[in-house]
Structure formats: structure tokens, C-alpha cells
Amino acid sequence: VIGQTTDQAVDAVDKFLDEASLGSRSQVRIVHGHGTGALRRAIAEMLQDHPHVARFAAAPQDQGGSGATLVELR
């Protein structure tokens, strides 16, 4: 979602999570980049209440670190 506005990124991630859940995925990685942190914050806020999300956290350093978020799906 790098380069998208926060609204575009939130919409894209919401659709991605729906598709991932339907595809029986248990975990996904969202790459939002470092930048100003606006995308990371907007996505984290959306993930908190998303029905498909069990938990989420910053990715390990070898998977993007603070520039990516790992999401465990329900």
C-alpha cells in the first residue's frame, strides 16, 4: 500500500483481508513502508476492529520491521 493515501490503503487492506480470509490464509503481511507513519497508524486503527483479525504486530526485521505489519487471521 506504499504510495497510497490513507483512505485508499485502508480500503485496499480491508479488501485484501476479506480475500485472504476466504482463501483460508492464517497470516498475511501488509507492507506500508516507513514514511511519516500515517499509513501504519491508519491501518493499525482499522485492524483493531476488523472481524477477520485475531492479532497484529510489526513484522520482524527480516520481514520488513516497522515498515510492515504481520496480521494473524481468525
Backbone as CSV, one residue per row, in Angstrom:
resi,resn,N_x,N_y,N_z,CA_x,CA_y,CA_z,C_x,C_y,C_z
1,VAL,0.813,-1.202,0.000,0.000,0.000,0.000,0.854,1.261,0.000
2,ILE,2.149,1.070,-0.176,3.058,2.217,-0.219,2.631,3.148,-1.350
3,GLY,2.596,4.438,-1.072,2.256,5.428,-2.084,0.778,5.753,-2.170
4,GLN,-0.049,5.001,-1.477,-1.481,5.276,-1.494,-1.830,6.281,-0.394
5,THR,-2.980,6.934,-0.543,-3.478,7.768,0.549,-3.948,6.841,1.666
6,THR,-4.165,7.390,2.852,-4.624,6.541,3.952,-5.978,5.914,3.629
7,ASP,-6.879,6.669,3.019,-8.190,6.115,2.662,-8.060,4.985,1.649
8,GLN,-7.220,5.179,0.635,-7.003,4.136,-0.371,-6.392,2.899,0.273
9,ALA,-5.415,3.099,1.148,-4.730,1.981,1.792,-5.678,1.191,2.685
10,VAL,-6.480,1.884,3.470,-7.431,1.199,4.355,-8.429,0.392,3.531
11,ASP,-8.939,0.959,2.455,-9.866,0.224,1.582,-9.195,-1.000,0.966
12,ALA,-7.956,-0.837,0.492,-7.228,-1.944,-0.133,-6.948,-3.055,0.873
13,VAL,-6.555,-2.689,2.082,-6.255,-3.691,3.108,-7.531,-4.419,3.525
14,ASP,-8.626,-3.707,3.650,-9.899,-4.333,4.006,-10.278,-5.385,2.965
15,LYS,-10.179,-5.047,1.701,-10.486,-5.995,0.623,-9.508,-7.175,0.652
16,PHE,-8.224,-6.880,0.859,-7.196,-7.920,0.919,-7.481,-8.903,2.057
17,LEU,-7.874,-8.395,3.225,-8.169,-9.263,4.366,-9.386,-10.138,4.091
18,ASP,-10.394,-9.584,3.442,-11.565,-10.387,3.068,-11.159,-11.527,2.141
19,GLU,-10.354,-11.214,1.128,-9.914,-12.233,0.171,-9.019,-13.274,0.840
20,ALA,-8.131,-12.827,1.723,-7.228,-13.748,2.418,-8.013,-14.688,3.321
21,SER,-9.018,-14.164,3.980,-9.845,-14.987,4.856,-10.620,-16.028,4.056
22,LEU,-11.172,-15.619,2.933,-11.890,-16.561,2.069,-10.953,-17.623,1.508
23,GLY,-9.697,-17.271,1.324,-8.703,-18.194,0.803,-8.064,-19.057,1.870
24,SER,-8.607,-19.026,3.064,-8.135,-19.859,4.184,-6.696,-19.573,4.587
25,ARG,-6.250,-18.338,4.428,-4.905,-17.966,4.877,-4.951,-17.723,6.374
26,SER,-3.878,-18.052,7.065,-3.842,-17.837,8.512,-3.065,-16.583,8.890
27,GLN,-2.194,-16.126,7.996,-1.388,-14.947,8.298,-1.061,-14.212,7.001
28,VAL,-1.033,-12.884,7.085,-0.653,-12.062,5.939,0.294,-10.967,6.412
29,ARG,1.019,-10.397,5.462,1.912,-9.272,5.753,1.459,-8.086,4.917
30,ILE,1.318,-6.955,5.571,0.934,-5.715,4.905,2.151,-4.803,4.907
31,VAL,2.614,-4.419,3.722,3.788,-3.554,3.600,3.305,-2.123,3.385
32,HIS,3.529,-1.280,4.379,3.086,0.114,4.328,4.248,1.087,4.279
33,GLY,5.457,0.599,4.464,6.636,1.451,4.427,6.814,2.242,5.715
34,HIS,7.901,3.006,5.770,8.219,3.783,6.972,7.607,5.170,6.874
35,GLY,8.048,5.972,5.940,7.494,7.307,5.698,7.192,8.083,6.962
36,THR,6.036,8.730,6.978,5.629,9.538,8.133,4.937,8.705,9.198
37,GLY,4.591,7.473,8.879,3.876,6.609,9.814,2.367,6.709,9.691
38,ALA,1.885,7.577,8.804,0.436,7.775,8.658,-0.263,6.497,8.189
39,LEU,0.319,5.798,7.215,-0.296,4.556,6.734,-0.298,3.502,7.830
40,ARG,0.830,3.360,8.528,0.922,2.373,9.610,-0.155,2.632,10.662
41,ARG,-0.305,3.882,11.069,-1.293,4.220,12.098,-2.728,3.983,11.615
42,ALA,-3.029,4.391,10.389,-4.386,4.210,9.852,-4.727,2.729,9.713
43,ILE,-3.774,1.948,9.256,-4.007,0.511,9.097,-4.158,-0.154,10.461
44,ALA,-3.323,0.216,11.423,-3.428,-0.355,12.769,-4.788,-0.049,13.384
45,GLU,-5.264,1.160,13.192,-6.580,1.536,13.727,-7.678,0.683,13.106
46,MET,-7.592,0.451,11.798,-8.583,-0.368,11.118,-8.497,-1.831,11.570
47,LEU,-7.279,-2.335,11.765,-7.094,-3.733,12.146,-7.655,-4.038,13.530
48,GLN,-7.646,-3.059,14.425,-8.112,-3.279,15.800,-9.533,-3.819,15.856
49,ASP,-10.385,-3.364,14.964,-11.794,-3.765,14.999,-12.212,-4.636,13.824
50,HIS,-11.253,-5.087,13.028,-11.610,-5.855,11.832,-12.051,-7.264,12.227
51,PRO,-13.176,-7.738,11.692,-13.699,-9.048,12.090,-12.818,-10.242,11.715
52,HIS,-11.937,-10.115,10.740,-11.087,-11.238,10.340,-9.759,-11.280,11.097
53,VAL,-9.469,-10.261,11.898,-8.152,-10.128,12.525,-8.170,-10.641,13.962
54,ALA,-7.301,-11.617,14.234,-7.135,-12.117,15.598,-6.134,-11.252,16.352
55,ARG,-5.009,-10.920,15.683,-3.986,-10.053,16.287,-3.060,-9.568,15.194
56,PHE,-2.291,-8.525,15.526,-1.336,-7.984,14.563,-0.187,-7.338,15.310
57,ALA,0.960,-7.232,14.615,2.159,-6.636,15.207,3.111,-6.238,14.094
58,ALA,4.063,-5.391,14.444,5.111,-5.032,13.483,5.832,-6.307,13.065
59,ALA,6.214,-6.369,11.818,6.916,-7.539,11.290,8.317,-7.624,11.884
60,PRO,8.875,-8.834,11.965,10.273,-8.959,12.366,11.162,-8.208,11.374
61,GLN,12.342,-7.864,11.802,13.250,-7.073,10.969,13.485,-7.712,9.601
62,ASP,13.610,-9.035,9.549,13.878,-9.707,8.272,12.644,-9.792,7.364
63,GLN,11.483,-9.316,7.856,10.260,-9.313,7.050,9.699,-7.906,6.869
64,GLY,10.535,-6.907,7.107,10.106,-5.529,6.883,10.137,-4.638,8.104
65,GLY,10.305,-5.229,9.285,10.380,-4.433,10.507,9.179,-3.509,10.655
66,SER,9.436,-2.283,11.078,8.341,-1.334,11.306,7.712,-0.837,10.005
67,GLY,8.250,-1.245,8.866,7.668,-0.881,7.578,6.622,-1.871,7.096
68,ALA,6.336,-2.875,7.921,5.336,-3.884,7.566,4.623,-4.357,8.827
69,THR,3.425,-4.864,8.642,2.635,-5.383,9.756,2.232,-6.813,9.439
70,LEU,2.467,-7.717,10.396,2.006,-9.098,10.258,0.639,-9.206,10.911
71,VAL,-0.271,-9.860,10.224,-1.643,-9.990,10.702,-1.991,-11.468,10.786
72,GLU,-2.435,-11.900,11.959,-2.929,-13.261,12.125,-4.446,-13.212,11.963
73,LEU,-4.955,-14.038,11.075,-6.390,-14.046,10.777,-7.130,-15.064,11.634
74,ARG,-8.402,-14.800,11.852,-9.261,-15.724,12.627,-9.601,-16.933,11.777
